[in-house]
């Protein structure tokens, strides 16, 4: 497979006196904290989006906040860019290194500083894994709600940087809704607390601004998260449909009835068959689409909701509706969904996962549009996604070894994201922009809006040293991409009429 | 009563050619849209915080977004400050006019543009009253959750500017959690959409940054709010206590048990007696404190929660626990709470309402501290507040006509806010900073942090024309106030040991 390298970003960075930098870093972070030999830095060349790879100049693994501050001060003094990362599981190349930059790896910060079960909060270091927080809170009957698919590996600092979501964010919100404050270091190595443990913080809401800013405004050194009481019980419905559009409409029906399920996921036939072959979850392989709907809360409530949702699904045209008869079946149904990406991966040498979000009412139309674009580009697309909150994850199946197929895949992916924008949605749901979708930002936003992003960036990092080249495109790049004629969601998308 | 005028802000503004400005504005906004005669502009001299008054140079009441844009462009071109306001019900002087500035009143924008009951959203103009949204949504079984006490009068544009809360924000969140996007005009008159109807908006979270920015970053011209299904039922518990600290601990017990009530309010004896005298709500006048706890949701659930909370309250030491026997009694109990401020106002010529928030675990200590400070300053303090989310509203009773009493009141209020910061809380819960608490911002934040606020402000409004002198203090002001030695919540507060 061909890996991508962005000459416009890496090529444009100023030259670095490599040896002097490494020597200085080793003085600040002695021992095995600075890696620079090719075989040591190579494993850090990409994050979860492996299509983009760049070998960093060096990797620093500091052990104390003072060391992180010292590294940042050094970088600021010498004008060297810094890319911070946690576990590196992101899917948009947000933590992709720079060949003339420091990769600052926060994985040694794995201490759970304090849990206060009465207040329902935990203070943790940024390298603590998402799932580890819930495990530590479990003895108190509490858990941390956001659950990205990578939750076993991804760390909370990266969750903050990407404003991570997950299956349950429909009901429980994204990272920004589940944190109280974040301690950061600025590029000058100054520590600041954003947010407050109390209700609302005065002044501008810098915590929300920071959350999802993809490492461009500062480096997370501590996070205070909210813990929620574990729901008394969870039950799962599976509904099958003879066409995807009816399934899309059923989703709107459930939410429209005022029910907010713990999770509401949709898979189309290609995804169903792939998952069933791989996991044997018990999915109906002839169905054109299934919906998986989990309801959680007090048992008496959940039973009432299960009855209500079953009725809504039947009324919406479901061919069949079943309730998982026990916990084992519920977990099996989830296992199929959670392994759908690797399952689809078995059908094809490569697959490309897209992450766009749309208003729920547009689900049926966007699914029609994806099907039409799929035949037009001659590439199969499987759909597995968080239907409840309109977060689409179309997977394009392709073979990178076939000449031109990667380029065609990228063109199709871009087209699908533009379709999301055209119906009033956005180019990302939960994976972030990173390096991957920097061009699509030009579709999503006007040049005025992009200038505001740059002004905000400059307020925190005027020398552009923190994760440059990600998240916010330059206006020059947008002009090259040729998309600056659009206005916020008002993209001319002539095909829209057809879908 | 003596009104306050801030020489450092109004006096420092450059002189304005008044006649030329009014003539130009009248060309842009013909008819009765520009007010400048003393008797016409006088009614706009303050917002809900009547201690501060300034007569604006002129008042503009535009009718179209194009007119608002034209006024802003004119102001930007001539360097004239603009204070935007909606209904002017704010309690921190955020919408206080400037004597050399334009007061831009958005009250003519009262159209509900669209309601989409399936998506659960409403698009409204900024002058629409908070309660009018819920009234318009009611036929669909939906409502808009944030409910500040002023909800009958306050408008959604102001709610966005102040990130308004209310009795129910413990369960349903603040304004920022209940809006999807906001259309704003920048100081240059450019229209921008912040946020998205879909799950998450890429780039920095400018919607959250804007919400609560108190008119310093732009002018709201349209808001898309979330609508929620009306809870099936609501029931109310009242618990009385022989001391306020036990009541404070009971609050922590309820939340710690994983129950999030629709509302959880506390009143102390002074407030109970005042409200009972005024409203005859049926409060126990001998109790040192009462808690009012509303539970809402599906009936079966609410009944279960009522039983559970009753048990928790008794276990926590409540002297008596009763359940409102019907809707009439529930509404009567709420009426006492909602009229507690005017009720306390009947006890004294003047009262000063404080708005601070604290971590819930500190409730008992802060109540002790307020009592100690109250005797020290020789001023009575009534406590009526949103206990569930730690949002305190101490009311200081005083007589402005007694020499020195206003100054003593302000000193006590400042001390109480500093106590909130010292225990890890903040100087505002839901009223905002405005003009009132600009000095306390110097206590809450370090100079580094305040510099960041200024940099963010400059990204939107480099010439400082939007609502100058509110929300974010200058470093010079902080130096004068003498508070720059503190560090974020680590204020030296020697009295703390005593409480």
Interface residues (C-beta under 8 A of the other chain):
Chain A: X116 X117 X118 X119 X120 X141 X163 X165 X169 X174 X176 X177 X186 X190 X192 X193 X196 X197 X198 X199 X200 X201 X202 X203 X204 X205 X206 X208 X209 X211 X212 X213 X217 X228 X229 X252 X255 X256 X257 X258 X298 X300 X301 X304 X357 X358 X359 X360 X361 X389 X390 X391 X420 X424 X425 X426 X427 X428 X429 X430 X432 X433 X437 X441 X444 X445 X446 X448 X449 X452 X453 X455 X456 X457 X458 X459 X460 X471 X472 X488 X489
Chain B: X116 X117 X118 X119 X120 X141 X163 X165 X169 X174 X176 X177 X186 X190 X192 X193 X196 X197 X198 X199 X200 X201 X202 X203 X204 X205 X206 X208 X209 X211 X212 X213 X217 X228 X229 X252 X255 X256 X257 X258 X298 X300 X301 X304 X357 X358 X359 X360 X361 X389 X390 X391 X420 X424 X425 X426 X427 X428 X429 X430 X432 X433 X437 X441 X444 X445 X446 X448 X449 X452 X453 X455 X456 X457 X458 X459 X460 X471 X472 X488 X489
